[in-house]
Amino acid sequence: MTTSTSITIASPTQVALRTPGKVMRLARIGAFHATRLSFARTIVRRMTREAWKFTRPVFDLDADGIGTAIYRVDTAAAPVWFVVFADHIAPEDRTDRVIAEKWDATFALTTRAPDDSEIARLRANVPLQEGGRCSSGELILSRANKSVRLFEHVVNALSQGQQPNRAKILEVGYLIRTTAVYGNGKFGLADFNQVKADGIFSMPFQAEMLCVYMARLFSIDWVEHIAWMRNPPLFKPLDLGLARALGVGNATGLGMAPFLINHPLLIDRWITARETALARVRSVDPVRETERLRFIALMDRASIHLDQWPTTDLQQQQRNAVLIEQIPWILDTARSLCGTRIWDQLVHWAEDTLSLESQELVNSLLIELHPDLVDELESETGSDERMVLDPSMKLKDLKFTIEDKYDWSLAIDFARDGARTMFWYRSAEKEEPRLGYRFEEPGEELEMQVAIAHDVVSLHHCLNDRDPDMLEATIAEFLMKFPEWRETTRRVQNVARFPYGEIRDNLLDASCRPIDLLRCKLSIFGATKFDPKSNLWTRIALFQGAPLTAELSKEDADDWAFPFLSKGLGL
């Protein structure tokens, strides 16, 4: 069986955690917002807490911004280097799709000091991305393209001694957009066990988040360098407020979606940490007036953030409009609540009154209120994901486990029209996940094992068809005859003890929106301003509003939830 353990709650929590049946539905996780436990927030807190130092030993770019840049990051444990190769590409080669082979900039985060020979090796491989070969000294491989219109607008403005147009900054929100951030052993990179052993990054996705933060730093240096080279006498650097408002864009598609299904124990840890944080804050009693005023101030900030959330997706526009409409209700209720555990009262009221998007905004802001109760949970987001099959378990116990812990899957009617419309497979071109229509397209035989509910129900039917006395047999005996049930059996045995490990919906249904899976994971990363382009992919921003490297020592360095661009900045 798995060796993972449940989160230990440091102090008693009077209010119970929300049930998995409420939380782990596509519609709700597809309404999650970032919290102070999101990985972008936790990596910035670590930078601040440990007083990381950032230097730029190499910045060898020509007038067009083509060349090599190297940044050194001195962490508390050891230094790492962020290596950039900026290239010229034709407009027709600039695409966010995974089939791209050229990018404006490619990156590597490495633990090896980049001397001349190391730089030459990286230059021969990093710009090729999947086509190159990394070593175990590299932690992360990534790439990005310019947001060309905004990038050129900022260059032109700064080169003329002006600041860029505020509306254009708000419309886009980033100078570059990453299209992949690879880690954990891909293409020869160090795997996570080695990364942990090195002692620099012990929690999931910290290295990836540092890479994206450094890409943001480079994008600002990059645009200023080109502007200065165009017109040194008139050049002015980017206003710090505008620079802080710029993040890094990202285009994310189906490639991310299976992660939530393939890593159930890790997902359980992430959601358990989030729900534990919320329960701790809901249990606070009495609530001080300063905390109430802080919540109101955060909601006012979130309201401005929402006004500055650009999206072309009609459904997201509608959801945002409802959220904006409901904010005054939330504020009025927060001001008027009295009695015991008013934050718990607020959550119950929200669940009875508000949209899912509004409910989860309330929850994110409540978590923001109490770093003293919440921040220790960031160390609980890792997991030993080994899942070991128990061959000695009897079939009757397996059947009971399904009926007890996977009862939600048994409630799904897979015989209903539309219940098995979709199938997931990997493309031959790039091994990326795709969705097919089962009854209209070929390829069903290539189906990926992501429909956990359907698999568990099918296993239960198989067990139900057996005579009661045959259920005394062991799993080992059963799998000798029916090896096709090995993976589903192993999953049920292990994940049954981790309540937030499963997405409690039918991922084959015609109504399934994979975008909900993407938003869940991206919100845990710390993404904001979700801009869906279909039900299958979205654009987002990371690190908008995050402190710049020179601001990490400020007292308010961690106060950048739901960032917005102040009036008066830009033209």
Secondary structure, DSSP 4 states (H G I P E B T S, - for coil): -----PPPPSS--SSPPPPHHHHSSHHHHTT----TTSHHHHHHHHHHHTT-EEEEEEEEE-TTS-EEEEEEEE-SS-EEEEEEEE----GGG---STT----SEEEEEESS---HHHHHHHHHHGGGGGGS---TTEEEEEEEEE-HHHHHHHHHHHHTT-PPPHHHHHHH-EEEEEEEEE-TTGGGPPPHHHHHHHTS--STTHHHHHHHHHHHHHHHHHHHHHHHHH-TTT--PPPHHHHHH-EEEEEE-GGGTTHHHH-HHHHHHHHHHHHHHHHHHHT--SPPHHHHHHHHHHHHHHHHHHHT-----HHHHHHHHHHHHHHHHHHHHHHH--SS-HHHHHHHHHHHHS-HHHHHHHHHHHHHH-HHHHGGGGGG----------TTSBHHHHHHHHHHHSHHHHTS-TTSTTTT-EEEEE-TTT--EEEEETTTSS-GGG--S--HHHHHHHHHHHHHTS-GGGGGSBHHHHHHH-GGGHHHHHHHHHHTT-TTSS--S-TTSTT--HHHHHHHHHHHHT-EEEEESSSS-EEEEESTTPPPGGGTTSTTTT--SS--PPTTS--
